[in-house]
Amino acid sequence: MATPTAVDLTPARPGTLTDSATLVWRGLARWRRDPGPLVASLGFNILIVLIFAYLFGGAMQVPDGGSYREFLMPGMFVMTMVFGISLTTIAIADDLERGVTDRLRSMPVAPFAPLVARAVTDLLFALVTLATLLVTGLAVGWRAHGGAGTALGAVGLILLLRFALVWVGIYLGLVTRGQTAVVAVQTLEFPLGFLSNAFVAPSTMPSWLGAVAAWNPLSATVGATRELFGNPGWGGDSWAAQHHLWLAVAWPIALVAVFLPLSVARYRRLGR
């Protein structure tokens, strides 16, 4: 009598792309069920633009007498990408605290699909944020003068920076614990953003601080997008100021090369 062949009842393990797409859909569904955080974030960014455009604008001196609002908006586009670090950190830390991450790790889910899904979801969030700010900028008088191709290139550089900062936020979310740590991450966003050429020329700072600001990854993206949008900027004679476009690509690639492996390694060690 033939021996029955054992049947493997273990569910098939979908691929990383399939699992990631499912988890991205989960994140989008949360936006639909609870749009409050999305609306609050967009409202905050619009409010900041209006404050700078209408309250502080009269006191700012624009290089070569250009439009302050055209000078302002590239800096604001990049600043909102920085503010997204804490949103990513909070989402990762919240899933860890509520046990969502542990449940996903115990299920037949591709090992790093949750990280990929978080990166894609937050990049979609950044795209919505950037689109909202582009419309807000047009409403307050900002214009792009470099043509459609260069404008799309500027948008690509902004989203490239956000993609890199997503992995910074993922890593911080995996290593921080508790609300105090998250607040500390939120607090660090402002020095990181303001220690750049977004609002103040590095040449007006003390020499050592100006050098830090000039080499800030944000300064590279702000300078490059001002150039691509045809908006006024600070200029400068330093190597960093003369190579904004190159650095706007190199810095995000470097950040991803550092923080993506760190995030993966940390995710592997969870629970050990």
C-alpha positions as CSV (number, residue, x, y, z in Angstrom):
1,M,0.0,0.0,0.0
2,A,1.5,3.4,-1.0
3,T,2.4,5.8,1.7
4,P,0.3,9.0,1.5
5,T,2.3,12.0,0.5
6,A,2.5,14.7,3.1
7,V,0.8,17.9,2.1
8,D,2.5,21.2,3.2
9,L,-0.3,23.3,4.5
10,T,2.0,26.3,5.3
11,P,0.6,29.3,3.5
12,A,2.7,30.5,0.6
13,R,4.9,33.4,1.4
14,P,4.2,36.4,-0.9
15,G,7.0,38.4,-2.2
16,T,8.4,41.6,-0.7
17,L,6.6,43.8,-3.4
18,T,3.2,42.1,-2.8
19,D,3.5,42.4,1.0
20,S,4.8,45.9,0.8
21,A,1.9,47.0,-1.4
22,T,-0.6,45.4,1.1
23,L,1.0,47.3,4.0
24,V,1.1,50.6,2.0
25,W,-2.7,50.1,1.4
26,R,-3.0,49.6,5.2
27,G,-1.3,53.0,5.7
28,L,-3.5,54.7,3.2
29,A,-6.6,53.2,4.8
30,R,-5.5,54.7,8.1
31,W,-5.5,58.1,6.4
32,R,-9.0,57.6,5.2
33,R,-10.3,56.4,8.6
34,D,-8.4,59.1,10.6
35,P,-7.5,62.0,8.3
36,G,-6.8,64.3,11.3
37,P,-3.0,64.0,11.4
38,L,-2.8,64.5,7.6
39,V,-5.0,67.6,7.7
40,A,-3.2,69.0,10.8
41,S,0.2,68.5,9.1
42,L,-0.9,70.2,5.9
43,G,-2.6,73.0,7.8
44,F,0.6,73.6,9.9
45,N,2.7,73.8,6.7
46,I,0.3,76.3,5.1
47,L,0.3,78.4,8.2
48,I,4.1,78.6,8.4
49,V,4.2,79.7,4.7
50,L,1.6,82.4,5.4
51,I,3.5,83.6,8.5
52,F,6.8,84.0,6.7
53,A,5.2,85.4,3.6
54,Y,3.0,88.1,5.2
55,L,4.5,88.7,8.7
56,F,8.3,88.4,8.2
57,G,8.6,89.1,4.5
58,G,8.8,92.8,4.9
59,A,11.9,92.6,7.1
60,M,13.9,90.3,4.8
61,Q,16.4,91.5,2.3
62,V,16.4,89.4,-0.9
63,P,19.6,89.1,-2.9
64,D,19.6,91.5,-5.9
65,G,16.2,92.8,-4.9
66,G,14.2,89.8,-6.1
67,S,10.8,88.6,-4.9
68,Y,11.0,87.5,-1.2
69,R,8.2,84.9,-1.7
70,E,10.0,83.3,-4.6
71,F,13.1,83.3,-2.5
72,L,11.1,81.8,0.4
73,M,9.2,78.9,-1.2
74,P,12.2,76.6,-2.1
75,G,13.3,76.8,1.5
76,M,9.8,76.0,2.7
77,F,9.5,73.0,0.4
78,V,12.6,71.5,1.9
79,M,11.7,72.4,5.5
80,T,8.5,70.4,5.2
81,M,10.5,67.4,4.2
82,V,12.5,67.8,7.4
83,F,9.4,68.0,9.5
84,G,8.5,64.6,8.1
85,I,11.3,63.0,10.1
86,S,9.2,63.0,13.3
87,L,6.1,61.8,11.5
88,T,8.1,58.7,10.4
89,T,9.6,58.2,13.8
90,I,6.2,58.5,15.5
91,A,4.6,55.9,13.1
92,I,7.4,53.4,13.6
93,A,7.5,53.9,17.4
94,D,3.7,53.6,17.6
95,D,3.7,50.3,15.7
96,L,6.4,49.0,18.1
97,E,4.6,50.1,21.2
98,R,1.2,48.7,20.2
99,G,2.7,45.4,19.1
100,V,1.9,45.8,15.4
101,T,5.5,45.2,14.4
102,D,5.7,42.0,16.5
103,R,2.5,40.7,14.9
104,L,3.8,41.3,11.5
105,R,7.1,39.6,12.3
106,S,5.3,36.5,13.5
107,M,3.2,36.3,10.3
108,P,4.2,35.0,6.8
109,V,5.2,38.4,5.7
110,A,8.4,39.2,3.7
111,P,11.1,40.1,6.3
112,F,11.5,43.8,5.4
113,A,8.2,44.6,3.8
114,P,7.1,46.7,6.8
115,L,10.1,49.0,6.3
116,V,9.6,49.3,2.6
117,A,5.9,50.0,3.1
118,R,6.7,52.7,5.6
119,A,9.2,54.3,3.2
120,V,6.7,54.3,0.3
121,T,3.7,55.5,2.5
122,D,5.7,58.4,3.9
123,L,7.0,59.3,0.4
124,L,3.3,59.4,-0.7
125,F,2.5,61.6,2.3
126,A,5.4,63.9,1.2
127,L,4.1,64.1,-2.3
128,V,0.7,65.3,-1.0
129,T,2.4,67.8,1.2
130,L,4.6,69.1,-1.6
131,A,1.7,69.4,-4.0
132,T,-0.3,71.4,-1.3
133,L,2.7,73.7,-0.8
134,L,3.2,74.2,-4.5
135,V,-0.4,75.4,-4.8
136,T,0.0,77.6,-1.6
137,G,3.2,79.1,-3.1
138,L,1.4,80.0,-6.3
139,A,-1.4,81.6,-4.3
140,V,1.0,83.8,-2.4
141,G,3.0,84.9,-5.5
142,W,5.7,82.3,-6.0
143,R,6.5,81.3,-9.5
144,A,8.9,78.9,-11.2
145,H,10.7,80.5,-14.1
146,G,13.0,77.7,-15.3
147,G,10.5,75.8,-17.4
148,A,8.5,72.6,-16.8
149,G,11.5,70.3,-17.2
150,T,13.7,72.0,-14.6
151,A,10.7,72.4,-12.3
152,L,10.1,68.7,-12.4
153,G,13.8,68.2,-11.7
154,A,13.5,70.4,-8.6
155,V,10.5,68.5,-7.4
156,G,12.5,65.3,-7.9
157,L,15.4,66.5,-5.8
158,I,13.0,67.5,-3.0
159,L,11.4,64.1,-3.0
160,L,14.8,62.4,-3.2
161,L,15.8,64.3,0.0
162,R,12.6,63.2,1.7
163,F,13.2,59.6,0.7
164,A,16.6,59.8,2.4
165,L,15.1,61.5,5.5
166,V,12.5,58.7,5.7
167,W,15.2,56.2,6.4
168,V,16.6,58.5,9.1
169,G,13.2,58.6,10.7
170,I,12.7,54.8,10.4
171,Y,16.0,54.2,12.2
172,L,15.2,56.8,14.9
173,G,11.8,55.1,15.4
174,L,13.4,51.7,15.8
175,V,16.0,52.9,18.4
176,T,13.9,55.5,20.4
177,R,11.5,54.6,23.1
178,G,8.7,56.6,24.7
179,Q,7.2,60.0,24.0
180,T,10.3,61.9,25.5
181,A,12.5,60.4,22.8
182,V,10.0,61.3,20.1
183,V,9.7,64.9,21.4
184,A,13.5,65.1,21.3
185,V,13.5,64.1,17.6
186,Q,10.8,66.8,16.9
187,T,12.9,69.4,18.7
188,L,16.0,68.6,16.6
189,E,14.1,69.2,13.3
190,F,14.1,73.0,13.8
191,P,17.9,73.4,14.4
192,L,18.6,71.1,11.4
193,G,16.2,73.1,9.2
194,F,17.3,76.6,10.3
195,L,21.0,75.8,10.3
196,S,21.0,76.0,6.5
197,N,20.6,78.5,3.7
198,A,16.8,78.3,3.7
199,F,16.3,81.6,5.4
200,V,19.7,83.1,6.2
201,A,22.9,83.4,4.2
202,P,25.7,81.2,5.7
203,S,28.1,84.1,5.0
204,T,26.4,86.1,7.7
205,M,27.1,83.5,10.3
206,P,30.3,83.0,12.3
207,S,32.8,81.3,10.0
208,W,32.6,77.8,11.6
209,L,28.8,77.9,11.8
210,G,28.5,79.2,8.2
211,A,30.7,76.3,7.1
212,V,28.3,73.8,8.8
213,A,25.3,75.5,7.3
214,A,26.9,75.5,3.8
215,W,27.5,71.8,4.0
216,N,24.1,71.0,5.5
217,P,22.3,68.5,3.1
218,L,19.3,70.8,3.2
219,S,21.3,73.7,2.0
220,A,22.3,71.7,-1.1
221,T,18.7,70.9,-2.0
222,V,17.5,74.4,-1.2
223,G,20.2,76.0,-3.4
224,A,19.7,73.5,-6.2
225,T,15.9,74.0,-6.3
226,R,16.2,77.8,-6.2
227,E,18.5,77.5,-9.2
228,L,16.2,75.1,-11.1
229,F,13.0,77.1,-10.3
230,G,14.8,80.3,-11.4
231,N,14.3,81.8,-7.9
232,P,16.7,84.2,-6.2
233,G,19.3,82.7,-3.8
234,W,22.3,83.6,-1.6
235,G,25.0,82.6,-4.0
236,G,28.5,82.3,-2.4
237,D,32.0,81.5,-3.2
238,S,32.5,78.2,-1.3
239,W,32.8,74.9,-3.0
240,A,29.5,73.7,-1.5
241,A,27.7,76.9,-2.8
242,Q,29.0,76.4,-6.3
243,H,28.0,72.7,-6.5
244,H,24.5,72.7,-5.1
245,L,23.1,70.4,-7.8
246,W,25.8,67.8,-7.4
247,L,25.5,67.8,-3.6
248,A,21.7,67.7,-3.8
249,V,22.0,64.3,-5.3
250,A,25.1,63.1,-3.4
251,W,23.8,63.9,0.1
252,P,20.6,61.9,-0.1
253,I,22.4,58.9,-1.6
254,A,24.9,59.0,1.2
255,L,22.1,59.2,3.8
256,V,20.3,56.3,2.3
257,A,23.6,54.3,2.1
258,V,24.1,54.9,5.9
259,F,20.6,54.7,7.4
260,L,18.9,52.0,5.3
261,P,21.4,49.3,6.3
262,L,21.3,50.6,9.9
263,S,17.5,50.4,9.9
264,V,17.5,46.8,8.4
265,A,20.1,45.7,11.0
266,R,18.1,47.2,13.8
267,Y,14.9,45.6,12.6
268,R,16.6,42.2,12.5
269,R,17.6,42.6,16.2
270,L,14.2,43.5,17.5
271,G,13.1,41.3,20.4
272,R,16.6,39.9,20.9
